[in-house]
């Protein structure tokens, strides 16, 4: 080995220095780096687990809120249907009351019209009887018994105007 320029004691010292350097590097650099990488790996695993747990909780909360929103929608739709039904019932009831009131007013108007017609016919009959008596008295030139004449006129009016009287 001497012809190659390698001295055995130097080689042994260099090997010893290399092993000592490897030991120190392992102790001071490699082990702390490996521990740091292992800790980082553990933190990432925990963060992923936490993210998964939070995601599951969020999904459960979302499902709960969607169910609550659905229930609120159903409740509000039911309330709306009830309100519409109550308003329709009230409108029908008011319409019925208005119809009854209109029928009462119409019946009262008819009764009043019939009464006015009857009074007018009665007054007209009386006037016609008076006119007929006066005309008969003038034609005959003499007076007739007014009671007899009135009964004749009334009979005539009943026979001729019976449907109007």
C-alpha positions in Angstrom: 0.0 0.0 0.0 2.9 2.2 0.4 3.5 2.3 -3.4 0.0 3.7 -3.8 0.7 6.3 -1.2 -1.7 5.0 1.4 -0.3 4.8 4.9 -2.0 2.2 7.1 -2.0 4.4 10.2 -3.4 7.3 8.2 -6.0 5.1 6.7 -7.0 3.8 10.1 -7.2 7.3 11.5 -9.2 8.5 8.5 -11.6 5.6 8.9 -11.9 6.4 12.6 -12.5 10.1 11.8 -15.1 9.1 9.2 -16.9 6.8 11.7 -16.7 9.5 14.3 -18.1 12.0 11.8 -20.9 9.7 10.9 -21.7 9.1 14.6 -21.7 12.9 15.3 -23.8 13.6 12.2 -26.2 10.9 13.1 -26.4 12.2 16.7 -26.6 15.9 15.9 -28.2 16.1 12.5 -29.9 12.9 11.3 -31.7 12.0 14.5 -33.2 15.6 15.1 -34.3 15.7 11.4 -35.9 12.3 11.7 -37.6 13.3 15.0 -38.8 16.6 13.4 -40.1 14.7 10.3 -41.9 12.1 12.5 -43.5 15.0 14.6 -44.5 16.7 11.4 -46.0 13.5 10.1 -47.9 13.0 13.4 -49.2 16.7 13.3 -50.4 16.2 9.7 -52.1 13.0 10.6 -53.8 14.7 13.6 -54.8 17.7 11.4 -56.3 15.3 8.8 -58.2 13.5 11.5 -59.4 16.8 12.9 -60.4 18.0 9.4 -62.3 14.7 8.8 -64.1 15.1 12.2 -65.0 18.7 11.5 -66.2 17.8 8.0 -68.4 15.0 9.5 -69.7 17.4 12.1 -70.4 20.1 9.5 -72.2 17.5 7.3 -74.3 16.4 10.4 -75.1 20.0 11.3 -76.0 20.8 7.7 -78.3 17.8 7.5 -79.9 18.9 10.8 -80.3 22.5 9.6 -81.8 21.2 6.3 -84.3 19.1 8.2 -85.2 22.0 10.4 -85.6 24.3 7.3 -87.8 21.6 5.7 -89.9 21.4 8.8 -90.2 25.2 9.0 -91.3 25.2 5.3 -93.9 22.6 5.9 -95.1 24.5 9.0 -95.3 27.8 7.2 -97.1 26.2 4.2 -99.6 24.6 6.6 -100.2 28.0 8.3 -100.6 29.6 4.9 -103.2 27.0 3.8 -105.1 27.5 7.1 -105.0 31.3 6.7 -106.3 31.0 3.1 -109.0 28.6 4.2 -110.1 30.9 7.0 -110.2 33.9 4.7 -112.2 32.0 2.1 -114.6 30.9 4.8 -114.9 34.5 6.0 -115.4 35.7 2.4 -118.2 33.1 1.8 -119.8 34.0 5.1 -119.8 37.7 4.3 -121.1 36.9 0.8 -123.9 34.9 2.3 -124.7 37.7 4.7 -124.7 40.2 1.9 -127.0 38.0 -0.2 -129.4 37.7 2.8 -129.3 41.4 3.3 -130.0 42.0 -0.4 -132.9 39.5 -0.3 -134.4 41.3 2.7 -134.0 44.7 1.0 -135.5 43.3 -2.2 -138.4 41.7 -0.3 -139.1 45.0 1.5 -138.9 46.9 -1.7 -141.3 44.5 -3.4 -143.7 44.7 -0.4 -143.6 48.5 -0.5 -144.1 48.5 -4.3 -147.1 46.2 -3.9 -148.5 48.3 -1.2 -148.0 51.5 -3.2 -149.7 49.8 -6.2 -152.6 48.6 -4.2 -153.1 52.1 -2.8 -152.8 53.6 -6.2 -155.4 51.2 -7.6 -157.7 51.8 -4.7 -157.4 55.5 -5.2 -157.9 55.1 -8.9 -161.0 53.0 -8.4 -162.5 55.6 -6.1 -161.7 58.4 -8.6 -163.2 56.3 -11.5 -166.3 55.6 -9.5 -166.7 59.3 -8.7 -166.2 60.2 -12.4 -168.6 57.6 -13.5 -171.2 58.9 -11.1 -170.7 62.4 -12.3 -170.9 61.3 -15.9 -174.0 59.2 -15.3 -175.7 62.1 -13.5 -175.0 64.4 -16.4 -176.1 61.9 -19.0 -179.3 61.1 -17.2 -179.8 64.5 -16.1 -180.9 63.4 -12.7 -179.3 62.0 -9.7 -179.1 58.4 -9.0 -178.8 56.8 -5.7 -175.1 57.1 -5.0 -174.8 53.8 -3.1 -176.5 51.9 -5.9 -174.4 53.6 -8.5 -171.2 53.0 -6.6 -172.0 49.2 -6.3 -172.5 49.1 -10.0 -169.2 50.8 -10.7 -167.4 48.6 -8.3 -168.9 45.5 -9.9 -167.9 46.8 -13.4 -164.4 47.6 -12.3 -164.0 44.1 -10.7 -165.2 42.4 -13.8 -163.1 44.5 -16.2 -160.1 45.3 -14.2 -160.1 42.3 -11.9 -156.6 41.3 -12.7 -155.2 44.7 -11.9 -157.3 45.3 -8.8 
